[in-house]
Amino acid sequence: MAEMVQHYKAPFRDEDGVAYEVMARGEMAAGGTWEGWLEFHPVDKTKAVLRTERETTQPDRAALEYWASGLESLYFEGAFARARSRGWPRRVGPE
């Protein structure tokens, strides 16, 4: 089951000015490694959540947390474009 790894304080805004909360999430994969991805949760709850495919594979949860702690806004821009092109908008429940 996916776990919250990092919730970034600064909102991400797309080119239309729509604000998103960005969250790094991850889960243990077969073999014990951890996979991580980003989710973009719109502040406007009528809009869909966007999620990237796997962004990283790390040897353990601590390494995944370290990866997530180093991400910055420039990385979010590319990840947002990947998430949007993926065609994966969906609604997710509260944490």
Protein Blocks (a to p, Z undefined) as FASTA:
>chain_A
ZZdfbdcfbacddfkopacdddddddddehhiacdddddddfblmbccdddddfbdcfbf
klmmmmmmmpcfklmmmmmmmmmmnopaccdddZZ
